[in-house]
Amino acid sequence: MKINITANNTAAKTIIFPLVDNEKLAENLSKIAKHVGLSAETLQQDFKAGAKETLVLYGAIEGLEKVYLLGLGKAPKAIDFVKVFRSFFYNSKKKLPKNIGLKLKLAGLEAFTEQIVNGICLAEYEVGAYKTDVKRVGEFYTEEAILEIQVADICLESAEKSAEIGQAIAETQTRIMTLVDAPANYKYPQKLAEFALESGKKYGFEVKVYDEKQCLELGLHALLAVGRGSTENPARFIVMEYNNLSGKGKKVGLVGKGVTFDTGGISIKGSASMSYMKSDMGGAGAVLGAMELAAKLKLSVHLIGVIPTTENCVDGNALKPSEVISSYSGKSIEVIDTDAEGRLVLADGLAYIKKNFEPEIIIDLATLTGNCIAALGYAAAGLLSNNDELANQLLEIGQETGEKLWRLPLWDDYKDMMNSDVADIKNLSSAPVAGAITAAKFLEFFIDSHANWAHLDIAGLAFGDSEFAKMKSATAYGVNLLTAFLRKN
């Protein structure tokens, strides 16, 4: 699909008018009524511009085959444009023609071009990558298709740039959704490493992949301990770096949990939802996406991405509860539960990025605890941070991108819950409460007093229910959140 931004009338025979339910709706409907040869009263009676509301007008005027009125609701935020346009184009793709005109000029919606294009491009994604009988759906998402977006003359240049960014972000989000949705036999540590290497080569950032022997030489003992039960797909440690600082910008470190499949290990999970554990690398996906977009958009930032990646499997060599293991930091860990493995691999990732790169900001993302889902449901991810300014910025950006966060306390009141009698720290609290918080207190133990750190527990957001699949599927949560954070910094 090619996107053309124009100030002229489109030649397309199918036109979409997006409209907001505000004080200008009646006036805008009157203009459309005149354009399509209908009475204003009829349109005002039949269309109220509610979010995702549509009204289709057929053959209303010579030269036009179809006109869509698409409702955006009252006072839509930026993320609402993504949601409405993705929903409309996803559900309409079978019947949309190759050429479509989209008129933003009428309602003055040019400022949301990035989000509109992002939603339209995301609508192309289908979960069924491994189906053998998939037929091409519709004509719109083909190379020959053209989307003409009409804007005001004064907005032409900014809308062109915004459309490019919206499309670029959607392309990477789609790649990450495809990766997270991939089943365990198609996605394992080496595959994550290959994804990073391919992305780095294409977009221009450095990637170093350490195999299991090199991980041992580095001292990544916690990562290797988790991976002991996976003999066919050993652990990998991925380090990515993109440096485009030109006087402005910051050095930012990102760490993503990359457990490509999590059985729970010896502390095995129940079978009911274990198939969803292919998504336990959602944090790694967010970091991969942010690295790719930082380079693709040529952001002014020094960005380091670290992904400790492994499977957590059951085997004779698998990590056992009660074991005391070492870590990259040199600190010892008592393993209470092998299903609390994500924090173990993150401990090595956090300690490594702090020691070797000293970034000004460290953010880690992980599908870490069911407790966070119990606390916040599926509407927001948990945010725990030792820096108020960083936390507030992430909270604000999450509202803008729709990747909502809610801050949980990181008080030392919870610190003693992670004390161990036999090691420096244990990987699970004995109390069945505050699991998301105590997990963060465990991670805090490995950042070596870094004063600008945030932990995002995205367990309920990286993979979930939506109108775009019959089962749970990937969301690419965190990709746009991190990218927006980097753009603002």
WODADA-V711734 format. One record per backbone hydrogen bond with DSSP energy under -1.0 kcal/mol. CO is the residue of the C=O (numbers start at 1). NH is the residue of the N-H. If there is no record, write none. Layout:
# WODADA-V711734
[[CO | NH] [CO | NH]]
This chain:
# WODADA-V711734
[[2 | 147] [4 | 149] [6 | 151] [13 | 65] [13 | 66] [14 | 101] [15 | 68] [16 | 103] [17 | 70] [19 | 72] [20 | 22] [22 | 25] [24 | 28] [25 | 29] [26 | 30] [27 | 31] [28 | 32] [29 | 33] [30 | 34] [31 | 35] [32 | 36] [33 | 38] [39 | 43] [40 | 44] [41 | 45] [42 | 46] [43 | 47] [49 | 73] [50 | 53] [53 | 71] [55 | 69] [57 | 67] [61 | 64] [65 | 59] [66 | 15] [67 | 57] [68 | 17] [69 | 55] [70 | 19] [71 | 52] [73 | 21] [77 | 81] [78 | 82] [79 | 83] [80 | 84] [81 | 85] [82 | 86] [83 | 87] [84 | 88] [85 | 89] [86 | 90] [87 | 91] [88 | 92] [92 | 95] [96 | 139] [98 | 146] [100 | 148] [101 | 16] [102 | 150] [104 | 109] [109 | 112] [110 | 113] [112 | 116] [113 | 117] [114 | 118] [115 | 119] [116 | 120] [117 | 121] [118 | 122] [119 | 123] [121 | 124] [122 | 125] [127 | 129] [128 | 131] [140 | 142] [145 | 2] [146 | 100] [147 | 4] [148 | 102] [149 | 6] [150 | 104] [150 | 105] [152 | 155] [153 | 156] [155 | 159] [156 | 160] [157 | 161] [158 | 162] [159 | 163] [160 | 164] [161 | 165] [162 | 166] [163 | 167] [164 | 168] [165 | 169] [166 | 170] [167 | 171] [168 | 172] [169 | 173] [170 | 174] [171 | 175] [172 | 176] [173 | 177] [174 | 178] [175 | 179] [176 | 180] [177 | 181] [183 | 186] [188 | 191] [188 | 192] [189 | 193] [190 | 194] [191 | 195] [192 | 196] [193 | 197] [194 | 198] [195 | 199] [196 | 200] [197 | 201] [198 | 202] [199 | 203] [200 | 204] [200 | 205] [206 | 241] [208 | 239] [210 | 237] [211 | 215] [212 | 216] [213 | 217] [214 | 218] [215 | 219] [215 | 220] [219 | 221] [220 | 224] [221 | 225] [222 | 226] [223 | 227] [225 | 228] [227 | 230] [236 | 309] [237 | 210] [238 | 307] [239 | 208] [240 | 305] [241 | 206] [242 | 303] [250 | 302] [251 | 360] [251 | 361] [252 | 304] [253 | 363] [254 | 306] [255 | 365] [257 | 284] [258 | 260] [258 | 310] [261 | 312] [263 | 269] [266 | 268] [273 | 276] [274 | 277] [275 | 278] [276 | 279] [277 | 280] [279 | 282] [280 | 259] [281 | 285] [282 | 286] [283 | 287] [284 | 288] [285 | 289] [286 | 290] [287 | 291] [288 | 292] [289 | 293] [290 | 294] [291 | 295] [292 | 296] [293 | 297] [294 | 299] [299 | 301] [301 | 244] [302 | 252] [303 | 242] [304 | 254] [305 | 240] [306 | 256] [307 | 238] [308 | 258] [309 | 236] [310 | 260] [312 | 263] [315 | 318] [320 | 323] [323 | 335] [325 | 333] [327 | 330] [333 | 325] [334 | 427] [335 | 322] [337 | 340] [341 | 345] [342 | 346] [343 | 347] [344 | 348] [345 | 349] [346 | 350] [347 | 351] [348 | 352] [349 | 353] [350 | 354] [351 | 355] [352 | 356] [353 | 357] [361 | 253] [362 | 454] [363 | 255] [364 | 456] [365 | 257] [366 | 368] [366 | 458] [370 | 374] [371 | 375] [372 | 376] [373 | 377] [376 | 379] [381 | 406] [382 | 457] [383 | 408] [384 | 455] [387 | 391] [388 | 392] [389 | 393] [390 | 394] [391 | 395] [392 | 396] [393 | 397] [394 | 398] [395 | 399] [396 | 400] [397 | 401] [398 | 402] [402 | 404] [404 | 381] [406 | 383] [411 | 414] [412 | 415] [415 | 418] [416 | 419] [418 | 426] [425 | 334] [434 | 438] [435 | 439] [436 | 440] [437 | 441] [438 | 442] [439 | 443] [440 | 444] [441 | 445] [443 | 446] [444 | 447] [447 | 450] [452 | 362] [453 | 386] [454 | 364] [455 | 384] [456 | 366] [457 | 382] [458 | 461] [458 | 462] [462 | 475] [464 | 473] [473 | 464] [476 | 479] [478 | 482] [479 | 483] [480 | 484] [481 | 485] [482 | 486] [483 | 487] [484 | 488] [485 | 489]]
